[in-house]
Amino acid sequence: MAIDTNATAESVDSLVDAMNDFSFEMYKKLYSNSDENVFFSPYSIFVALAMTYEGAHGETAEEMYNVLHFPQDNDTMLCSFGRIYNLLNIDKEYTLNTANALWIQENYPFLQEYLSFIENYYMGKASEIDFSNAEQAAQLINHWVEENTKGKIKDLLSSGDIHPLTKLILTNAVYFKGIWKYQFDPESTLEKDFEISPENTVKVPMMSFSESSVELSYTETDDLQILELPYTGDKLSMMILLPKEKDIPNVENMINYENLSHWRNSLTKTAVQVLLPKFKLETEYQLKNYLMDMGMQVPFTMDADFSGMTGHQELFIEKVIHKAFIEVNEEGTEAAGATSVHMVLKSVPDVIEFNADHPFILLIQHGETGNILFMGKVCNPQ
């Protein structure tokens, strides 16, 4: 169990608000008004960055704070991370697990204070690894990710994502499997048209639910139909925002945490006939440019200060990789996400080349007295 002694209901709510604000800011960067599928785990990305942020100082920490919106090295807030971790990792009628890990270069001098800090509050245990053997390092990390996502996230990293300057990779994995409280009957699933755009329609397996005796949480606005589908146990649910005029960019312009809270508070129980496509998505994102656009720039540059990790300012974030998976069918939903933050050396010490491939002078000198014992010039060493 993570340390959560000083967490309060208010501090947990405050941290959840920060996480959810980040979720919508990241979503807006990822969709960019494109027609491509988007799916990611903002929780996974946030926690991986939060563990990195705990080692940041100065302007680096300020920029990360402005993106993550929670105070650094704050005992109450840290305990709130612990409380959320403990609440998520409880077996219920659904399966929900999250895990953190630090992979550190063997024999590299990370501060024990930082490593203990992450283990106590984030349950992120540090494991020594040899990043000079990139293929083996990637295999070890990928195995951990695959194990903690029930095999749904494979090959998060390639050997090309690791090199000898890599000194630390922080990882988060999250996995969810929930059964619909009110399941769809597979015999009611039929091939139907799905309009990608006015010019492009495809056939998809469309699930159907129309039990008049079952009331679902529903509301609508001038632009939206909003439906909440609960999972068994009533602790988790899927909320679906359906544009009335098929204008998804308009909805994306409206979507934020404040509006979501308003829509959720407007939900009322009513009988709804539901048509929902079965689908499975797998996504992968390189998040560096998105995070820099959100205001986290210095952490990715040579000016980064992560001295809270090592006592020195030699590390910066090279890349942030995220993969996600979701499958929705008649029975329920299975989803997983994994994130890695790669910390590397800013540079190797300059290696001065001394190439004695032309005539040179030599001296052999007694160190203590300074006496030159031998002296000469080599014009032809043969």
C-alpha positions as CSV (number, residue, x, y, z in Angstrom):
1,M,0.0,0.0,0.0
2,A,1.2,3.5,-0.8
3,I,1.5,6.0,2.0
4,D,-1.7,8.0,2.2
5,T,-1.8,9.0,5.9
6,N,-2.3,12.7,5.4
7,A,-4.7,12.6,2.5
8,T,-8.0,14.3,2.9
9,A,-11.2,14.2,0.9
10,E,-10.4,17.8,-0.2
11,S,-6.8,17.0,-1.2
12,V,-7.9,14.0,-3.2
13,D,-10.6,16.1,-5.0
14,S,-8.0,18.7,-5.7
15,L,-5.6,16.2,-7.3
16,V,-8.4,14.6,-9.3
17,D,-9.3,18.1,-10.6
18,A,-5.7,18.6,-11.7
19,M,-5.6,15.2,-13.4
20,N,-8.9,15.8,-15.2
21,D,-7.8,19.3,-16.4
22,F,-4.7,17.7,-17.8
23,S,-6.8,15.0,-19.4
24,F,-8.8,17.6,-21.5
25,E,-5.7,19.7,-22.3
26,M,-3.9,16.6,-23.6
27,Y,-7.0,15.4,-25.5
28,K,-7.1,18.8,-27.3
29,K,-3.5,18.4,-28.4
30,L,-4.0,14.8,-29.6
31,Y,-7.1,15.3,-31.7
32,S,-6.1,18.5,-33.5
33,N,-9.4,18.5,-35.4
34,S,-8.3,15.4,-37.3
35,D,-10.5,12.5,-38.4
36,E,-8.2,9.9,-36.8
37,N,-9.1,7.8,-33.8
38,V,-7.8,9.1,-30.5
39,F,-7.5,6.9,-27.3
40,F,-5.1,7.4,-24.4
41,S,-4.8,7.0,-20.7
42,P,-4.4,10.5,-19.2
43,Y,-3.9,9.0,-15.8
44,S,-1.0,6.9,-17.0
45,I,0.7,9.9,-18.6
46,F,0.0,12.2,-15.7
47,V,1.5,9.8,-13.1
48,A,4.6,9.1,-15.2
49,L,5.2,12.8,-15.5
50,A,4.4,13.4,-11.8
51,M,7.2,11.0,-10.8
52,T,9.5,12.9,-13.1
53,Y,8.4,16.2,-11.7
54,E,9.3,15.2,-8.2
55,G,12.9,15.4,-9.2
56,A,12.7,18.7,-11.0
57,H,13.9,22.1,-9.7
58,G,13.8,25.7,-10.7
59,E,12.2,26.7,-14.1
60,T,11.9,23.0,-15.0
61,A,9.7,22.4,-12.0
62,E,7.7,25.6,-12.6
63,E,6.9,24.6,-16.2
64,M,5.9,21.1,-15.1
65,Y,3.7,22.6,-12.4
66,N,2.0,24.8,-14.9
67,V,1.0,21.7,-17.0
68,L,0.3,19.3,-14.1
69,H,-1.3,21.8,-11.7
70,F,-0.3,20.3,-8.4
71,P,2.3,21.4,-5.8
72,Q,5.6,19.5,-5.7
73,D,7.0,17.8,-2.6
74,N,3.7,18.5,-0.7
75,D,3.0,15.8,1.9
76,T,-0.8,16.1,1.7
77,M,-0.8,16.0,-2.1
78,L,1.7,13.1,-2.1
79,C,-0.5,11.2,0.2
80,S,-3.4,11.9,-2.2
81,F,-1.5,10.1,-4.9
82,G,-1.1,7.3,-2.5
83,R,-4.8,7.3,-1.6
84,I,-5.8,7.2,-5.3
85,Y,-3.3,4.4,-6.0
86,N,-4.7,2.4,-3.1
87,L,-8.3,3.0,-4.1
88,L,-7.6,2.0,-7.7
89,N,-5.9,-1.2,-6.8
90,I,-8.7,-2.8,-4.9
91,D,-10.4,-5.9,-6.4
92,K,-14.0,-5.3,-7.1
93,E,-16.6,-6.6,-9.5
94,Y,-14.3,-5.2,-12.1
95,T,-10.5,-5.4,-12.6
96,L,-8.5,-2.2,-12.3
97,N,-4.8,-2.2,-11.7
98,T,-2.1,0.4,-12.0
99,A,1.6,0.0,-11.4
100,N,4.7,2.2,-11.5
101,A,8.4,1.4,-11.9
102,L,11.8,3.1,-12.3
103,W,14.5,1.6,-14.4
104,I,17.9,3.1,-13.5
105,Q,21.3,2.6,-15.1
106,E,23.2,0.3,-12.9
107,N,25.9,2.0,-10.8
108,Y,24.6,5.4,-11.7
109,P,24.5,7.7,-8.6
110,F,20.8,8.5,-8.2
111,L,19.8,10.0,-4.9
112,Q,18.5,7.4,-2.5
113,E,16.1,10.1,-1.2
114,Y,14.5,10.4,-4.6
115,L,14.2,6.7,-5.2
116,S,12.7,6.1,-1.7
117,F,10.3,9.0,-2.3
118,I,8.9,7.5,-5.5
119,E,8.7,4.0,-3.9
120,N,6.8,5.3,-0.8
121,Y,4.3,7.6,-2.5
122,Y,4.0,6.2,-6.0
123,M,4.8,2.5,-5.3
124,G,7.5,2.9,-8.0
125,K,10.3,0.4,-7.2
126,A,13.6,1.1,-8.8
127,S,15.4,-1.7,-10.7
128,E,18.9,-1.5,-12.0
129,I,19.4,-2.1,-15.7
130,D,22.2,-1.8,-18.2
131,F,21.0,0.6,-20.9
132,S,24.2,0.0,-22.9
133,N,22.5,-3.3,-23.8
134,A,19.5,-1.6,-25.5
135,E,17.8,-4.8,-26.7
136,Q,17.9,-6.5,-23.3
137,A,16.8,-3.4,-21.5
138,A,13.8,-2.9,-23.9
139,Q,12.8,-6.6,-23.4
140,L,12.9,-6.2,-19.6
141,I,10.8,-3.1,-19.6
142,N,8.4,-4.4,-22.2
143,H,7.9,-7.6,-20.2
144,W,6.9,-5.5,-17.1
145,V,4.5,-3.4,-19.2
146,E,2.9,-6.5,-20.8
147,E,2.6,-8.2,-17.5
148,N,0.9,-5.2,-15.9
149,T,-1.5,-4.7,-18.8
150,K,-2.6,-8.3,-19.0
151,G,-0.8,-8.6,-22.4
152,K,-2.7,-5.8,-24.0
153,I,0.3,-3.4,-24.4
154,K,3.2,-5.1,-26.2
155,D,6.5,-3.7,-27.3
156,L,6.1,-0.2,-25.7
157,L,9.8,0.3,-26.4
158,S,12.1,-0.7,-29.2
159,S,15.9,-1.0,-28.8
160,G,16.1,2.2,-30.8
161,D,14.4,4.1,-27.9
162,I,17.4,3.3,-25.6
163,H,21.0,4.2,-25.9
164,P,24.1,4.5,-23.6
165,L,23.1,8.1,-22.6
166,T,19.8,6.8,-21.2
167,K,20.1,6.8,-17.4
168,L,16.5,6.5,-16.2
169,I,13.1,5.4,-17.7
170,L,10.0,5.9,-15.6
171,T,7.0,3.8,-16.5
172,N,3.4,3.6,-15.6
173,A,0.9,0.9,-16.6
174,V,-2.9,0.8,-16.1
175,Y,-5.3,-2.0,-16.9
176,F,-9.1,-2.1,-16.7
177,K,-11.7,-4.8,-17.5
178,G,-15.3,-4.2,-16.6
179,I,-18.6,-6.0,-17.4
180,W,-21.6,-3.9,-18.4
181,K,-24.2,-3.7,-15.7
182,Y,-26.7,-4.1,-18.5
183,Q,-25.1,-6.2,-21.2
184,F,-25.9,-6.1,-24.9
185,D,-27.4,-9.2,-26.4
186,P,-25.0,-10.6,-29.0
187,E,-27.9,-11.8,-31.1
188,S,-29.1,-8.2,-31.5
189,T,-25.7,-7.1,-32.9
190,L,-26.2,-6.3,-36.6
191,E,-24.1,-4.9,-39.4
192,K,-25.1,-1.3,-39.9
193,D,-23.8,1.9,-41.5
194,F,-21.4,4.1,-39.6
195,E,-20.9,7.6,-41.2
196,I,-17.2,8.6,-40.9
197,S,-18.0,11.7,-42.9
198,P,-20.8,12.7,-45.4
199,E,-18.7,11.2,-48.1
200,N,-17.5,8.0,-46.3
201,T,-19.7,5.3,-44.8
202,V,-18.6,1.9,-43.5
203,K,-20.3,-1.2,-42.2
204,V,-19.7,-2.0,-38.6
205,P,-21.2,-4.5,-36.0
206,M,-23.7,-2.3,-34.1
207,M,-24.8,-3.5,-30.7
208,S,-28.3,-2.8,-29.5
209,F,-29.9,-2.4,-26.1
210,S,-33.6,-1.4,-25.7
211,E,-34.9,-2.8,-22.3
212,S,-37.8,-0.5,-21.4
213,S,-37.5,-1.7,-17.8
214,V,-33.9,-0.4,-17.4
215,E,-33.3,3.3,-16.8
216,L,-29.9,4.7,-17.9
217,S,-28.4,8.1,-17.0
218,Y,-29.0,10.4,-19.8
219,T,-29.2,14.1,-20.7
220,E,-28.9,16.3,-23.7
221,T,-28.1,19.9,-24.8
222,D,-28.8,21.8,-28.0
223,D,-25.7,20.1,-29.5
224,L,-25.3,16.8,-27.6
225,Q,-26.8,13.6,-26.4
226,I,-25.0,12.3,-23.3
227,L,-25.3,8.8,-22.1
228,E,-23.7,7.0,-19.2
229,L,-23.3,3.2,-19.3
230,P,-22.5,1.7,-15.9
231,Y,-20.2,-1.3,-15.3
232,T,-21.0,-4.0,-12.7
233,G,-20.5,-2.6,-9.2
234,D,-21.6,0.9,-10.2
235,K,-18.1,2.3,-9.4
236,L,-17.1,2.9,-13.0
237,S,-18.9,3.9,-16.1
238,M,-18.5,5.0,-19.7
239,M,-19.8,8.4,-20.7
240,I,-20.6,8.9,-24.4
241,L,-20.9,12.3,-25.9
242,L,-22.8,12.1,-29.2
243,P,-23.1,15.2,-31.4
244,K,-26.7,15.8,-32.6
245,E,-25.5,17.4,-35.9
246,K,-22.6,15.0,-36.5
247,D,-20.3,17.9,-35.9
248,I,-17.6,16.4,-33.7
249,P,-15.2,19.4,-34.0
250,N,-17.9,21.6,-32.4
251,V,-18.1,19.2,-29.4
252,E,-14.3,19.1,-29.2
253,N,-14.3,22.9,-28.9
254,M,-16.7,22.7,-26.0
255,I,-15.1,19.8,-24.1
256,N,-13.5,20.7,-20.8
257,Y,-13.6,19.5,-17.2
258,E,-16.1,22.3,-16.2
259,N,-18.6,21.3,-19.0
260,L,-18.2,17.6,-18.2
261,S,-19.0,18.3,-14.6
262,H,-22.1,20.3,-15.6
263,W,-23.2,17.5,-18.0
264,R,-22.7,14.8,-15.4
265,N,-24.8,16.8,-12.9
266,S,-27.6,17.0,-15.5
267,L,-27.9,13.3,-16.0
268,T,-31.3,11.8,-15.1
269,K,-32.6,8.2,-15.2
270,T,-34.7,7.3,-18.2
271,A,-35.3,4.5,-20.6
272,V,-33.0,4.7,-23.6
273,Q,-32.7,2.6,-26.8
274,V,-28.9,2.3,-27.3
275,L,-27.0,1.6,-30.5
276,L,-23.3,1.4,-30.0
277,P,-20.6,-0.1,-32.3
278,K,-18.3,-2.8,-31.2
279,F,-14.8,-1.6,-31.7
280,K,-11.1,-2.2,-30.8
281,L,-8.5,0.5,-30.9
282,E,-4.7,0.5,-30.4
283,T,-2.9,3.8,-30.4
284,E,0.7,5.0,-29.9
285,Y,1.9,8.5,-29.3
286,Q,5.3,10.3,-29.0
287,L,4.2,13.0,-26.6
288,K,7.3,15.3,-26.5
289,N,5.9,17.9,-29.0
290,Y,2.4,17.8,-27.4
291,L,3.8,18.4,-23.9
292,M,6.1,21.2,-25.2
293,D,3.0,22.9,-26.8
294,M,1.2,22.7,-23.5
295,G,4.0,24.7,-21.9
296,M,6.5,22.0,-20.7
297,Q,9.5,23.1,-22.7
298,V,12.6,23.5,-20.5
299,P,12.4,19.9,-19.2
300,F,13.1,18.7,-22.8
301,T,16.1,21.0,-23.3
302,M,19.7,21.3,-22.1
303,D,18.5,23.8,-19.5
304,A,16.5,21.2,-17.6
305,D,17.1,20.9,-13.9
306,F,16.3,17.4,-12.5
307,S,18.9,17.7,-9.8
308,G,16.4,16.3,-7.3
309,M,17.1,12.9,-8.9
310,T,20.9,12.9,-8.8
311,G,22.1,16.1,-7.1
312,H,23.3,17.4,-10.4
313,Q,21.7,18.9,-13.6
314,E,23.0,16.4,-16.1
315,L,19.7,14.8,-17.1
316,F,16.8,16.0,-19.3
317,I,13.7,14.4,-20.8
318,E,14.5,13.0,-24.2
319,K,11.0,11.5,-25.0
320,V,7.7,10.4,-23.6
321,I,6.1,7.4,-25.2
322,H,2.5,6.3,-24.7
323,K,0.5,3.3,-25.9
324,A,-3.2,2.5,-25.3
325,F,-5.7,-0.2,-26.1
326,I,-9.5,-0.5,-25.8
327,E,-12.0,-3.1,-26.8
328,V,-15.7,-2.6,-26.4
329,N,-18.1,-5.5,-27.0
330,E,-21.5,-6.9,-25.8
331,E,-20.0,-8.1,-22.5
332,G,-18.1,-5.0,-21.5
333,T,-14.9,-3.1,-21.9
334,E,-11.2,-3.9,-21.7
335,A,-8.7,-1.1,-21.7
336,A,-5.0,-0.6,-21.0
337,G,-2.4,2.1,-21.2
338,A,1.3,2.5,-20.6
339,T,3.7,5.4,-20.5
340,S,7.5,5.8,-20.4
341,V,9.5,8.9,-19.7
342,H,13.1,8.7,-20.8
343,M,15.8,10.6,-18.9
344,V,19.1,10.9,-20.6
345,L,22.5,12.7,-20.1
346,K,22.6,16.1,-21.7
347,S,26.0,15.2,-23.3
348,V,29.0,13.1,-22.9
349,P,32.2,14.8,-21.8
350,D,34.1,16.2,-24.8
351,V,36.6,13.7,-26.0
352,I,39.8,15.4,-27.2
353,E,41.5,13.6,-30.0
354,F,45.3,13.4,-29.9
355,N,46.5,11.9,-33.1
356,A,50.3,11.8,-33.2
357,D,50.5,11.0,-36.9
358,H,53.2,13.7,-37.6
359,P,56.5,14.7,-36.0
360,F,56.4,15.5,-32.3
361,I,58.7,16.3,-29.4
362,L,58.8,14.3,-26.2
363,L,60.2,14.8,-22.7
364,I,60.6,12.4,-19.9
365,Q,60.5,14.4,-16.6
366,H,61.0,13.6,-13.0
367,G,57.7,14.5,-11.3
368,E,58.9,15.6,-7.9
369,T,61.9,17.7,-8.9
370,G,60.8,18.7,-12.4
371,N,64.1,17.5,-13.9
372,I,63.9,16.6,-17.6
373,L,65.5,13.3,-17.8
374,F,65.0,12.6,-21.5
375,M,64.0,14.8,-24.4
376,G,63.7,14.3,-28.1
377,K,61.9,14.7,-31.4
378,V,60.3,11.9,-33.4
379,C,60.2,12.7,-37.1
380,N,60.1,9.0,-38.3
381,P,59.0,6.4,-35.8
382,Q,60.2,3.5,-38.0
